[in-house]
């Protein structure tokens, strides 16, 4: 049975140090935490999620100093940490030779994805553990990411030791992932920090390997690059300009008429508001659409500005062939 713990409960850190799995809130989504220095604990994450072993995990730290003890921080990385940590930015950097993180956490690569989350519950837990915590999203692999403790229990209840209930996540989509392991920064996954904000700090950034090519090569440099990911049970149709009575509608702005059921991401067309409710909306439409016997989910178009790129990335993966 999975325990539901309150923020500040010392058992969360004790369970992690003992090698158990504990889900906890971050500002992006709930993470499934494991002691990143324990091969056994990291392997348990892949088992609990049903996650491919070639898909690396993000390691979470209480501050930049702790993270940079385990990876080689470039001048750009230091600048980005000063600008965005704590916060929803993950950096992929070369591992130090002395890095104690289990090789499995980085999928055996010579790089490591590191982040300092901004959520006070996550920060307090990381400080109490005193070790890096590997924490992918706390859901079954490929499914919709969780933004509440109830979402975690729906997917992983009975498979993990505990979940710390810190309420709903504010950002609602995963962190932006930036590869800084080469001579030029590459955006691997859009997320909670918009591309424009990063480029304001470090200048133009490139786009890395496509998800399809990365998945085919089985050498993903970042989590969140699988082609089919964040997917509800019902099929998703993108950029809907009309909707049928037997479809559920994921609305952005004035909703299209005629849907069997509607979830509004943001009536005002605010991408930050939409991102915060995206995964909740997909989950709700999947459940309600299934209950009503609807055939799929139609998603209205969202512009790419602000957090729109992150929203569209998640929707494209949710709609990908499975």
N, C-alpha and C positions, 0 to 999 in steps of 0.2 A: 504494500500500500504506500502511496506517495503522501508524505506529510505536507501540509500547508502551513508554512511558517510566517510569522510577522517580521517586518523589518527590524533588525537589531537582535534577533534571536541568535545567541552564540552557537546554536547547533548547526547553523548553516556552514559556518567556517569549520567546525569540528568534523562535519560529514565530508567536506571537500578534502580536508587534510587526511582523513581516513581512507580516501580513494573512492568515495561515493559520488554520484552525480546529483547536482543541485541546480535547478533552474532559478534565474533571478532576473529582475527587470533592469534594462538599460534605457537610455532615452530613445533608442531606435526600436528594438523589439526585445522580447525576453530571450536570454541566452541560456544554453544548457552547459553549465559549468563543470569542469573537471580539473584536477591538479595537472597542469601542463607538463610537469616534470616526471609524471608517472606514466610509464608505458601502458600499464594495466588500466588506469583510469581513462586515458585517452582512447584506448581501444574500446572501452565500454561505451564511449560517446558514439562511435561509429556503429556499434551493435544496436544501441537504443534507438538511434535515428534510422537505421537501415541505410547508412550513408556510404557511398563508394570510397574506398581507401585512398584513391588518387585525388580526392577533393580536400584540400588543406583547410585547417581551422584557423580562426583568429585568436591570438593570445592577448588577454586583457591585463592591464597593469594599472596601479594606482596613480602613477605619474610618469612623466617623460623620462626622468632620470632612471627609474627602474627599467623601463622598456629599453632604453639605449645601452644598458649594461649587457643586453642579450643580442643586440643587432648593431651593425655598423651604421651610424647615423651620419648621413651626408649633410653638407651645409643647408641644402634645400629642406631636408627632413627636420633639422633644428628650427628653421624658419616656420615651417608648417606646423610643427608642434606648438610653437609659441603663439601662433595665430588660432589654431583650432582644437588644441587639447586643453582640458578635457572636452570631448565632443565627438560627433559622428564621422570621424575620418580614420580610416585604416591605412597604414603605410606598409608596403612590402619592401623589406630591406634585407641585405645579406646577413646571415647568421654569423655571430662571433664563434670562433673555435671553442670558446669556453661556455657557450650557451647550453644551459642544462635542460632546455625544453626537449621533450621526446621527439625523435625524428618523425614519428608517425603524425604528430600534430602538424608538421609542415609537409606532409606527403612525401617525405624523403628528399625534399629539395634543399638547395643551399641558401634558401631565403626563408623568411618568416614574416607573417602578417601580424602587425601589432597595433594596439589601440588603447587609448585611455578614455573610458566612458565618462559621461558627465552626470549620470544619474547618482544622487546621493546614496541610495541603497547599494548600488553596485560599487561605488567608491569605498564605502565603509566595509563591505564584504572583502574586497581586494586587500585593503589594509589589514584586516583581521587575519586573512589567510597568509599573507606575506610571501606568496609564491605567484608566478604567472598562472592565470586561469584560462584554459582553452574553452571557448564558448561560442559554438555556432548557434543559430536560431533553435529554440527549444520546441521543435516539431519533427514529425517524421519526414525523412528526406523527400524533397520534391513537393511537399504540401504547403499550404498557406502558412506564412510565418505568424507567430503568436504575439499579440500586443496586450494580453491580459493573462493573469494566472489561470483563469478558467480555460482559456485557449490551450495552455500548456497541458492541463489535466485532461482535456479532451483527446489530445494526441498521444501523450506520454504517461498518463496516469497508470501506476503499477509498474512502470518500466524504469523509473528513477526514484531516488530516495526522497527528494523534497523539492518544493517550489516556494520561493520567498515571494509573498504577495505584496507587491509595491504599487498596485493600482495600474491603470492603463498607461502605455508608453506615449510620450508627448510627440515624438517625431513620426513614428509609425512605419517607416521604411528603414532598411538596413543602412549601415554606414557606407559612405563613399570609399572605394578602394583605389589607391594610387600606387603604382609600381615605381619605386625609386631605386631599384637594384641595378639599373643600367645608366647610360650616360644622359638619357632624356626621360623625364617623368611621363608615364603613360596612365591614362584613366582605364582601369579594368572594369569598374562597376560604378555607375552613378548612384548616389545615395543622399544621405542627410546633409552633406555640404555640397552646394551647387558648384558645378564646374567653374562658373564665372567667379565665384568667391576664391577658389584655388588659384585661378589664373591672375587674379588681382594681386596675389602674394608672390607667385613664382614665374609669371609669364605664361605663354602658350604651352599647353600640354597635348601630347598625342593620344591616340586611341590604340589600345593594345590588340592582341590576338583576338579574333572573333570567337564567341562561345562555341560555335560549331567546330572550328578548327582545334580549339583547346580541348574540347571533350573528346574529339577523335584521337588526339595525340596522347590522351591520358596524362598530360603534364600540366594540369591547371596550376597557375601561379597564385590564384586567389579563390576564395570561396565565392559562391554566388554566380558561377559562370556556366553551370549546366544549362543546356538549351531549354529543357522542360523543367520548370521550377516554380515555386509559389503557386501551385495549381490547385484549384478546387475540384470537386468531383464532376460538376457540370462543365461542358466545354465552353470556352470563352470566345466571343466574336469581337474584334476590335473595330474602332472608328465607326461605330454604328451611327447612321444618319436616319434610320427608321427602326422600329422595333415591333415584333409580332406579339400577339396576345399570349402565346405560349413561351415567351422568353422573359427572363428577369432582366431588369435594366440597372446598370451601374451608371448613375447620372453624374454629369459635371456641368453645372449651369442649369438653365431651364430644361427640365426633363422632356424627353420625347414622349408623345402620347401613345397609349395603347398597350403598354407592357403589362404582364401578369402581376408583377411586383416590382417596386422601385427602391433602391438605396441611393440616397443623395450624398455624394462626396463633398461637394461645396456648391451651394446655390449661387454664391457670389463669384465663383470661378477662381478661388484662392488655392493655389497648388499646395501651400503648406497645410491648410486645413484638410485638403483632399488626401495628402500623404498620411496624415495622422489617423485617418479612418479607412484607408484603402483595404488593409487586410481584414479589418472587422467587417467591412462591407462585403468583401468576397466570401467570407465565411457565412455571413447572414444570408446572402442571396443563394448560396449553395444549399444551405439547410432549408430555407423557405421555398426555394424553387423546387427542391427535391420533394418537399411535402406536398406542393401543389401540382406535381407532375409536369413541370416545365422542362423544355428540351435544352435550354442553355442560358448563358448570361451574355447579354449585349452590352458592351462598354462604349460609352460616348468618348469622343476624342478629347485629349488633354494636351494643351500646348507644352512645348519642351522647356520653356523658361522656368527659372527657380527650381523647385523640386519636381517639376513636370517631367524632366528627363528620367529621374528615378522612378516615378510612377509608371511611365511608359515602358521602361525596361522591365519592371515586374509584370506588367500586363502582357507584354510580348512573350515572356517566358511562360506565363500562365496559359496563354493561348497556343503555345507550341505543340506540335504533335507529340503524343506520349507513347 
